[in-house]
Amino acid sequence: MNKTVRFTFSLLFLLHISFAQSRQQKIDIAVKHLLADSSMKHAILGLYVVNTANNETVYDINAETGLAPASCQKIFTSIAAMDLLGHDYHFKTELGYDGSINDGELNGNLFFIGYGDPTLGSWRYNETKDSVVLNKWMHEIKSAGIKKINGKLVFDNARFSFNPIPGGWIWDDIGNYYGAGHWALNWHENQYDLVLQPGKNIDDITAVKKSLPLLPPLKNQIRTGKPNSGDNGYIYLPPYAKNGFTEGTIPLQEKEFSISGSMPNPVDEFAENVVGILLESNKILSAQHSFQFIDQASSKDAVVIKPATIFYTQYSPSLDSINYYFLKHSINLYGEALVRTIAYEKNGFGHTDSGVNIVRKYWQERGIEKSALHIMDGSGLSPQNRVTAHSLVTALQYARTRDWFNSFYFDLPEYNQMKLKSGSIGGARSFAGYHTAKDGTQYAVAIIVNNYDGSSSAIVKKMFLILDELK
């Protein structure tokens, strides 16, 4: 090698080292600036950054400390589900019957059997909208030769646990749409709108204008807040409750204001919708119809009737399509559905604890210690969850090796001109994902702040100042 070539190579190498060091130094300055901020006096920061090409650590502070990740936990659930269930996995719901069909009359029972589909009746996809699903089912029932039903309508919820809520979810979340439970039979993402009319003055009690017809009675205590104060109303109506109440405020305005709640027992609303279309369709169902609801408890306590014939199977959109809304819109219900469905597919019964254990073992086999993933659910809603920034980056790096990675990358939201999943619960903010710098270097990054003081929006701006150093 001649002197000129050797000199050029050495210079390029030194420039590379200098650039790498300056990147690290810039991040370090930004980190120290954040840690010196008054909002961080009693807080903790976890940050881990690697170069995706060679997995070299670019920056590390408290990367092995377990912190509440909020919805960044969805990254672990999403990737595990894409592998364990398959990116083309479809949830299903079955229609069946027992007895016999004679001259168009079903002398037996009509079954609706749930397998945990969280998209059934959802407005997010054309093929899952409630009217589309019900009309399709009506067509299939008639195609099976059923013009009249003489038996019961049986709604089978038994393949998933009776308890639809993961441990660790807090009282303020349960009852609201983002705290919806997951059953074997779900409907309209298990949520509804409570329409309220604000009072004419601040602190006036609001009036309930519209609710779900079958919703248990709610004692409304939501009052009128200041103009533009936003949605600060809460619904307290846990699963299977017979009554509940509301508290908080909605803003002063002339128009009605809606807040969204979670159905305490979505199979009731599902059954009501099914009955409605059966009654409308040439009286296929008599006005004296009867129901039977099968769940985990009843299936163990008594002899349960089962269908002899499955005549139609409704399939959900594929998992990679569901994953788009799971990550982009951070739908907690989808995370719980995935964890419980992983348990069902692996063990024959959908239970949160079982699914979480499978997910933790899955990641242990891919290099993440179980002690780095103390998780309670699939969505990150529980404040008891603790994960490390290092484990998040490890998961992101693993995803890059999979043939479905392009879909996963597309599904990540964009924040601060970066592809990042965000997380937010009380006192916790997090971001994890990828960014390609101007020089073409791609980074995987996870940043978590717990126990900060001040507003969520303020701490996010300060976190972005650190992430900006990757640009």
N, C-alpha and C positions, 0 to 999 in steps of 0.2 A: 504494500500500500504506500503510495507516494505521500510526501509531506502535505501537499495541498488537500488531498482527499482525507488524510488523517486529521488535519486541522478542521476541515469542514464538518466531518463526522463528530469530532469532539465538541465543536461549537454547538451543533444541533443538540447533542446530548445534554450539554450544560444548560442550553435554553429550555429544553424539556424539563429538566430538574428544577430550574428556576421558576418556570411557569407553574409546575405542580406545587412547589413550595408557596408561591404567592397565592394560589387558590386556597390552600390550607390556612395560610396566614390571614387571608381576608375573612374566611369563615370564623377563624378564632377571634378576630377583632369584633365581628358582629355578635358572636356568642357572648363575649365578655361584656359587650354593651347591653345585651338583653339581661344578663345576670345581674348587672348593676342597677337595673331599673327597679323602682320601688314596688312595682306590681309583682316582682319575683322574690321579694324578701323571704317569704315562707314557701316558695314554690320549688319545683324540681324540673329540670330539663333533661330529656333524653334525646340524643341525636346520633345518627349513624349514617354515613355516606360512603358508598363504594363506587369505584369505576366498574361499570358493568362488563367491560371487555376482559378484564383480568382479575376482577374481584378484589383488587387492592383497596385497602381502607384509605379513604381520603380524610375522614374526620370521625372522631369518636369521643363522645362525652356521655357518661352514664348509660352507655348502649346496652349494658347487661342488667340494668335496674328495671324491675317489674313496675309498670305504670298502667293506669287506666287508659285504654286506647280509644274508648268510645267506638264509633263506627269504622275506624280503621281495622277493627277486628274482622270485619267482613272479608278482608283480603284472605285470611286463613280459611274461612268457610268457603269462599268462592273457589279458590284454587283446589282445595280438597274435594269439593263436590264435582268439579270438572274432571278430576281424575277418577274418583271413586264411583261416581254415577255415570260419567261420560258426558262430553259436551253436547251430545245429541240425545240425552235422556229426556223422556217425556213422562210427566205425571199422568195418571189415568183415573177415570171414574167409570164404574161399570153399571149397566142396567140389566137386570135379570128378573126371572120369575120362577115360582114353583107352581105345582098344580098342573092344570091342562087348559088349553084353549079350544073351546068348542063353539062353532058358529059365531066367532068373533068375541065370545065372552071368556075372560080369564077367570077360571074357577080356582083362584089361588091368589098369591100375594105378589105385588110388584116391588122390586128391590132397587135401591139406589145405594151403591157401595163406594165408599170413599177410600182413596189411597193418598190423601194429603195434598192434593192439587191446590196451591195457593192462588191460582189464576182463574179458578172457576167463577164465572160471573163477573170477572174483572173488566173494567172499561178500557184497559190499556191496549188490548189487542182486539181486532175485529172479530176473530173467531171465538173469543171468550166472553163477549158481552152477554149479559143475562138474557136478553130477548133472543139473541142468536142461538144460545145454548138450549133454551127451553123450546124454541120452535123446532130445532133439529131433533131434540128428544121426542117431541110429539110426532114428528115424521117417522122416527124409528119405531116408536110404540105401535103406530098404525101399520107400519111395514111388517111388524112381527105378527100381525093378524089380530091385534087387541083392539076391540071397539068398545068394550065395556069391562070394568074391573069389579069383580064381586068380593075380592079379598081386601087385605090391608095394604097400605103403603108403608114399606119398611125402609128406614133410613139407618144405614150401617156405618157407625163411627168407630168400630171396635179395633181397628188395626193400629190405632195410635192411642197414647195414654189419655186417661180421663182428664188429667191436669194439663191444660193447654199453655200454661205460663211457665217459663224457666225460673229456677230459683234465683233470688237476688234482684228481681225487678222491683222497683219502688212503687209505693202507693200512688204517688202523683202521676205516674206514667200509665198504670193499668187503668183501663176505662177510656183512655184517649186513643186516637187512631194509630199512633205510632207504637202503642203498647198492645196491639191486637194479639190475642192468643191464636194458636194454630191447632186445628182439629183434622181428623181424617176427611170430614166434609166441611169445606169452607165455602163462603159465598160473598161475592162483591168485596173481596179482600177483607172481609169481616169488619167493615167499617160503614158508618152512616153519618149523615149530617144533622146536626141539631141547629135549627134556624131560630135565631133570637131577634127580637126587636128592642134596640136600646131605648132607655128612657129619654125624657126631654132634658133632664138635668143630670149632672155628675152625681153619682152615688144612688141614682134611682135604680130600683130592681128592674131587670129586663123581663120581657114576656116571651114565652115559648110559642113560636108561630107554627113550627112544623117539626115532627120527630118521626122516628120509625114506628109504624103502627103496632108492632108486637113488643116494643121496648117496655121493660118494666117501668113503673112510675119513678120519676125523678123529681126530687124536691129542688126546685131551681132557686139558687142563691147568688147567681151571677149578677153583678151590678154594672152600672154604666160608668166607664172610666173617662179619662181625659180624651179629647179629640186626638186621633192619630196615635193612640197609645198601643194599638195592636191587639192581637189575640192573647189575652192572659186568663182565659177561661179554662177550667178543668172539670172533667166529668169523672165522678167516682162511682163506677159500676163494674165490679169485678166479674169474672166468669161465673155463670150460673146464679147470679144474684137475682132476687125477687124485687128489689127496689134499690134506689141509689140517690145521689144528690150531686149538685154542681156548685162550684165556688169560683171566685175570681172576678175579672172584669173584661168587658169588651168596649171598644171606643165609642164615644158619643158621636152619633151620626143619624141622619134621617132614614137611611136605607137599612134593610135587615142585614144581619151579620151571622155567618155560619161558623160553627166549630165542629170538628169531626171527632166522633167517638168510636169505640170498638164494641161490636156486638157481644153481649155476655154469653150468648148461645146461638151462633149463626145457623145451626141446623134448623132452628125454629123458623127463621126467615126464609131459609132455603125450602123447607117443606111448604110454607105458605105460598111461595112462588110456584112450586110444582103443582100444588092443588089448584091454584088459580087457573093455570093453563089447561089442566085436565078438565076442569069444570066448564071452561069456555069452549072446549072442543067437542061439540055434539054430545055433551053429557057422558063422556067416557067414564066419569066417576060420579057416583051417586052423592047426593047431599048428605047421606048418612055414612060417609066414609070414615074409616078409623086408621089410626097410626100405630106403628111400633118403632121405637127408637132403640137401637142397639149400641151400647158403648162398652168400654173395657170392663166396667163393673158388672153390667148385666150379662155380658157374654160368659163371665165366670160363675155367676150365681145361678144360672138356669140353663136349660136346654134351649138353644137359640135356633130358630128356623133359618134355613139357608136356601138360596136359589138353586134350582136344578138346572136352569138354563141361563147363560149370559148371552143376551142377544145384541148388545151394543156396548162399545167401549169409546168413551170420550177421551181424547188425548189433549194434553196441554201443549203450548208452544215448546220448542226445544229449550234445553237448559241454557245454551249460549244466548238465546233470546231473552230468557228470564234473567240471566246474569246481567244483561244490559241495564235493566231497571233496578236490579239489586244493588249494583255499584253506582250507577249514574244518579239514581233517585233515592238510594239508601233505604230501601223498604225493609223494615225490620222483620215483617211477617215472612218474607222470602228466606231470610237467614234461618229463622226457626224451622221453616218447612224443610230446608235443605239438611240441617243437622238431624232432624227427626226422621227424614226419609233415608238418610244414610244408615241410621240405626235399623229402620224397617228392612231395607234391602240386604243388610248384612246379618241381622239377627232375627228378622221376622216380626219385629214389633217396634213401632215408632215411639221412642222415649228420648227426651232431651239429654239426660245424663249419659245414656248409652251412646248416643250420637256424639256428644262432646268427647267422651273417652276414645272413640274411634278416631276422631279428628286429631286428638293429641298424640295418639299412637302413630297415626299417619305421618305427622310432622316429625316425631321422634325418629322415625325410619329415614327421614330426609335431612337429618342433622340438627334439628332443633330440640333441645332438652325439654322434657316434660315440665320441669320446674320453671321454664321460661314462658310457659303457656298455662297460666292459671285462669281458665275460662269457664264461664257459667252458661253461656248461650251461644247462638250462632250469629247474632247481630251486633253485639257490643253494647246493648242497652243497659245491662247490669253494671252498676258502679263497682261491683266486686271483681270484675275482670282485671287481670294484670298480665301484661305482655311486655316484652322488651323491644326497643328500637332495633336491636340486632336481629331478633327473630323475624320482624317484619321485612327487613331487607333480605334476609335469607330466603324468605318465602317469595319475594319479588324476583330474586335471582333465579330461583327454581322455576318459576313460571316461564321465564325466557327460554327454557329448554324444551317446552312442550309444543306439540304441533298446533294447539289451539291458542297460542300466545297472542297472535294478532287480534283475535276476537277479544281476549281479555284486556289487552292494551287499549283497544278502541272503547271498551266499556268504562274505563276509568274516566272520571270527570276531569274538567280542566279548572285549575285554580292558579292564579298568579302566572299565567301562561305556561303552566306545567301540567303534566298528566298525574294527578294526585287524588287519592281517596282521602276524604276529610272525615273527621270525627269530632263530635261535640256532645258532652254531657256536663252536668254541674261541676265547674272547677277544672275541666279537662278539655284540651283542644289538641288535635293531632292531624298530621298529614303524612301520607306515605305513597310513594310512586316513583315515577321516572322523569328525567329531564335531559335533553340533549343541548349541550352548551354551543355557543357560537363557533367554537373551534371543532365541533363534531364529536366531542367526548360525551358519552352518555353515562349518566349517574343514576343509581338507585338510592333513594333516601327515605328515611323515616325520622320524623321529629314529633315529640310528645311533650306537652307541658301540663303538669298537674298542680293543682292548688294555687293557681295564680290569683291575684287580687285585681278587681276592676272588671270591665266589660269584656265579653267574648270577642267583639269586633276589634277592640284595642289590642288584645294580645295577639290576635291573628296578624294584624299589620306588623307587629314587632317580629313575629316568627317569619313572615315573608321577607323581612330585611336580611335574615340569615339565608333563606333559600335563594334570594337574589344573587348571592355570591357564587351560585352554580351556573349562572347565565354567562 
